[in-house]
């Protein structure tokens, strides 16, 4: 396992909710990351995030790690949930709130 894959695995393992995104929730750098972080924030639970624009290795490595070609990517309890479209669908159906509420505080 490469260093970047080990780092991503550690981040995902240490954070029950983690969003890999372009920018930050306060200053998103793309519309997809903005919508994904807003949907997650609206669920009322704190979440970790990684700004992939700050680390080109993570930016490419996360695509390999989850076998998912786009960013943002959301992981809950170590499992890839998906990208922006899936996050928004889950938010609209109420499944995203259920998923984050099921995590032990």
C-alpha positions in Angstrom: 0.0 0.0 0.0 1.4 3.4 -1.0 1.9 6.2 1.6 -1.1 8.2 0.2 -3.4 5.1 0.3 -2.3 4.4 3.9 -2.9 8.1 4.8 -6.4 8.0 3.3 -7.2 4.7 5.0 -6.2 6.2 8.3 -8.3 9.4 7.7 -11.4 7.3 6.8 -10.8 5.0 9.8 -10.4 7.8 12.3 -13.4 9.9 11.2 -16.9 8.4 11.3 -18.0 11.1 8.7 -15.4 12.4 6.3 -15.9 14.3 3.0 -13.2 14.6 0.4 -13.9 17.8 -1.4 -12.5 20.7 -3.3 -12.1 23.6 -0.9 -13.6 23.7 2.6 -17.2 23.7 3.8 -16.8 27.4 4.5 -15.1 28.1 1.2 -15.9 25.4 -1.3 -14.0 25.6 -4.6 -16.6 23.8 -6.8 -20.4 23.6 -6.9 -20.5 19.9 -6.4 -18.4 20.2 -3.2 -20.5 23.1 -2.0 -23.8 21.2 -2.4 -22.4 18.0 -0.9 -21.0 19.8 2.2 -24.3 21.9 2.6 -26.4 18.7 2.5 -24.1 17.1 5.1 -24.1 20.1 7.3 -27.9 20.3 7.2 -28.0 16.9 8.8 -26.7 18.5 12.0 -23.6 16.4 12.7 -20.0 17.5 12.7 -18.0 15.9 10.0 -14.3 15.9 8.9 -13.3 17.0 5.5 -10.1 16.9 3.4 -9.5 19.7 0.9 -8.0 17.7 -2.0 -6.8 20.9 -3.7 -4.2 21.2 -0.9 -2.7 17.7 -1.7 -2.4 16.5 -5.3 -1.5 13.0 -4.0 -4.7 12.7 -2.0 -6.7 14.2 -4.9 -5.6 11.4 -7.2 -5.3 8.8 -4.4 -8.9 9.1 -3.2 -10.1 8.2 -6.7 -8.2 4.9 -6.5 -9.0 4.3 -2.8 -12.8 4.2 -3.3 -12.7 3.2 -7.0 -14.8 6.4 -7.6 -13.7 8.8 -10.3 -15.0 12.1 -9.0 -14.8 14.4 -6.1 -16.5 15.0 -3.7 -16.6 11.6 -2.0 -18.3 10.9 1.3 -17.4 8.1 3.7 -19.5 7.1 6.6 -18.2 4.5 9.1 -15.4 3.7 6.7 -17.7 3.0 3.7 -17.9 5.0 0.6 -21.3 6.5 0.3 -20.7 8.2 -3.1 -20.4 11.5 -4.8 -22.5 14.6 -5.0 -25.5 13.1 -6.9 -25.8 10.3 -4.4 -25.3 12.6 -1.4 -28.1 14.9 -2.6 -30.5 12.0 -3.4 -29.9 10.6 0.1 -30.4 14.1 1.6 -33.7 14.6 -0.2 -35.0 11.2 0.7 -33.9 11.6 4.4 -31.5 8.6 4.1 -28.4 10.9 4.7 -29.8 12.2 8.0 -30.6 8.6 9.1 -27.1 7.5 8.1 -25.4 10.2 10.2 -27.8 9.9 13.1 -26.9 6.1 13.3 -23.3 7.0 14.1 -22.4 6.8 17.8 -21.7 10.4 19.1 
